[in-house]
Amino acid sequence: MATSLPYLNAHGNITKALNQIKTAQTPPRFTQDFLETKLNLTGGGARPVIPFLKRVGFLGSDGTPTDLYKTFRGTPAQSGKAAADAMKIGYAPLYEVNEYVHDANDSDLRGFIVQVTGAEPNASQVAGIFGSFKALRAFADFDASTGDDEPADEVTLGSQTGSGSGSVGTIKLGYTINLNLPATSDIAVFDAIFKSLRANLLS
């Protein structure tokens, strides 16, 4: 059965939109007006950007930016992982065929697209999907780590060596502190956060 995949014929607008999203303030709703006035993407070729962003999980059905959208605007590692997650959402049928489709060469990628969509190899739809997939792939990092899987630090609670046959060994416990920092350029906010950490957790 043929499957629909998200794409823009003018897939260069995906690159432009994602680059602009990184720097523009997150809107309450991502509208056509926001696309045109804030991201400077106008014309008929830009209109499908919003449906595309919905298909890949960056926008909700009503145009509200999702957590994935907000994560994409974060650090390079967060951005790369968010784009990778978006690819797995929007192009899930391709990943069902090959879980490493993002690493496929151009010929194999086109073949997977034809297999999933049932379109002719030279169809404009195939070219649009291919170009759109590659445009999003340029932002994705499938090896990115956001720091959540870093090795835990070891804390020595105490040790005591007794005389004779008895002894108490060192007890080591691991802990991991995960911080979800706000999207802000105000350094005072971060100063306050880490000051509180030092006072309440690290003392």
Secondary structure, 3 states (H helix, E strand, C coil): CCCCCCCCCCCHHHHHHHHHHHHCCCCCCCCHHHHHHCCCCCCCCCCCHHHHHHHCCCECCCCCECHHHHHHCCCHHHHHHHHHHHHHHHCHHHHHHCCCHHHCCHHHHHHHHHHHHCCCCCCHHHHHHHHHHHHHHCCCCCCCCCCCCCCCEEEECCCECCCCCCCECCCEEEECCCCCCCCCCCHHHHHHHHHHHHHHCCC
